[in-house]
Amino acid sequence: MPFLPITKKEMLDRGWEQPDFVIVTGDAYVDHPSFGTAIISRVLESKGFKVCIISQPKCDEDYKRFGKPRLAFLVNSGNIDSMVAHYTAAKKRRSDDAYTPGGKAGARPDRAVIVYSKKIRELYGDVFIAIGGIEASLRRFAHYDYWDDKVRPSILIDSTANLLMFGMGEKHIAELALKLDNKQDITDIKGTCYAVNSSDYTYIKGAVECASFEAVSENSEKGKRQYAISCRIQQDEHDAVRGKTIIQKHGSKIVVQNPPMPPLSTEEMDEVYALPFMRDYHPSYKALGGVAGIEEVKFSIIHNRGCIGACNFCSLAYHQGRQIAVRSHQSVIEEAKKITEMEDFKGYIHDVGGPTANFRAPSCSAQLKRGVCADKKCLAPEMCPAVEVSHKDYLKLLRELRNLPKVKKVFIRSGIRFDYLIADRDEEFFKELVMHHTSGQLKVAPEHCSDNVLKYMGKPSFRVYERFEKRFYELTKAAGKKQYLVPYLMSSHPGSTLKDAIELSLFLKRNKLHPEQVQDFYPTPGTVSTCMFYTGLDPYTLKEVYVPKTPAEKAQQRALLQYFKPENRQIVLSALKKAGRFDLIGTGPNCLAAPDINPKFKSAKPKKTIRNIHKKKK
């Protein structure tokens, strides 16, 4: 099947006079199953609907390209939140965009979902608008906005859209399309939010109410406490088995969130990934330099969704859920065969993963009946005794892929959950991971070395990582290989004091690690950690949490992770002095920064010794 129409000519060439749906997206059009727009458009096409795509519109004429769709406009910001795409954690403007032709920044607006939806409303009046994707999904309730440094209302209110779809949208969009086509009520679709006038709302039995937008946006101790309580409700009810309807008042309106949509079954997931994706960007972008975002995923395969880890700083569990959905071996193998037939395939499958690569089953069998536990995590601070650890199915899948003709190597790059791996008594997978699936470096995410910080991150004790690290290098040595762990680390997370940051810096020095890139905590919407950042409270205990907020302290904590860079020396010195760690200032093997040289000494002229005079003459 060819690409779906992105110009009026392409639509007319198909014999269409009017599309059923028009997707407006902040990304370039890439027809690959790693891109949300590609999946939603192909699902609709498979149901018999006509779909056209408007990518990165800039002027009114762009929005008018196909005219008014018969059923709805579908709006997303692209694969990445538009604000994250535009700004670093320090709120500095990024200079490039991997999801734009030629990598040029600025092709989508800030808060793209709101801008696109409002423009559609302005041009087309009461046309039906549904918003979705990561930007809409994580902003479905009143939320703290890091870039404005205030609480903003639900994006459903700000955008004037009719419906918000949260999570992975295949089931949502199929049901919505049929209901719109048959002129049926759309307010009962799971995994969606809608807004009604409070005077018209009939309270649903068993629904849970969060504090209103007005209450949680109040910049006071009371308002922040209400925000933290609301955050916990929203996180706890995000479960397809036991989740309840949630409501939140916004002035005269009420935002209603239906319970989450159940994850795709294996059969349903197989159907989605068997759709006729072109697996590339639209050919019109070639003259503009292509779309770099395809390079990382072109020879990669997604085999699962969901994450039982649910780290506090990560939005994946709140978006995809904590239940694991997987594709069948046959489905993955068929995709691998398509990859091996691509003209530029060199024999290397870059990744077989997902949010976390080594999950192929629910954390425990009870999860399927009663849902995930609301009051505890599966893996942290300690692994729940009910977790059923096994890599047998994943290992079998990897072996099948390794045996395919034309495949030289199958790598795993999307991240291994090391605490889950080290808990597996059967080391067969661990050994083959080291022998066959590590491309010189294995990326893992301990995130920090301080148990105090890890507690607030929702991660296990650092002792677990140390056990994993020790065994990894033992197995690597036994295999006769030279391979290394590349730990992802984060600075300035809520709970991290300057003392904790120095402890992390010393860990790096002891292990002779010089990270070229480090991640400063980024308070994006929809996470527990962002709630801590804004409120200074742990939403699960309502106890105070230390939060490094000032640009100066955030810069100090970040610089400590790269203490070895000359340009960071002065910032590291200021951090060590502030913490009273003068023992770490010096040139000794255990020091983090050399002291300043006495200015008077620096400007002093060299003494007129015989040696210096001879040097000068030469």
Order of alpha helices (4+ residues) and beta strands (2+ residues): alpha-beta-beta-alpha-beta-alpha-beta-alpha-alpha-beta-alpha-beta-beta-alpha-beta-alpha-beta-beta-alpha-alpha-beta-beta-alpha-beta-beta-beta-alpha-beta-alpha-beta-beta-alpha-alpha-beta-alpha-alpha-beta-alpha-alpha-beta-alpha-beta-alpha-alpha-alpha-alpha-alpha
